[in-house]
Amino acid sequence: MPLSALALVIAAALLHALWNVAAKKACGNHHFVLMSAVLVTLVWAPAGVWVALDELGRWGWREWSLVWASGFAHLLYFNVLLKGYRVSDLRWSTRWRVAPAPC
């Protein structure tokens, strides 16, 4: 495996863990879902448009409905995930107990 691929996997794992901790500290707030979705859109939408600039003109209602359905599914997933963060505690390990963060 190239070193760059390993670095990307480690960076993705660290970002994922950071997002989980931030979500738990936000107590599963719906505003966190909204801000996460807005941030992801602002970061990736320009790159997506730039890469697919030639293709976007050919997209019809089916392709755009899939984009909207994907966005809705992601928001639903984030809301269910954050509901889990609201009702449960986040333990760093099952071996060593960590005080749960109050919500």
Secondary structure, 3 states (H helix, E strand, C coil): CCHHHHHHHHHHHHHHHHHHHHHHHCCCCHHHHHHHHHHHHHHHHHHHHHHCHHHHCCCCHHHHHHHHHHHHHHHHHHHHHHHHHHHCCCCCCCCCCCCCCCC
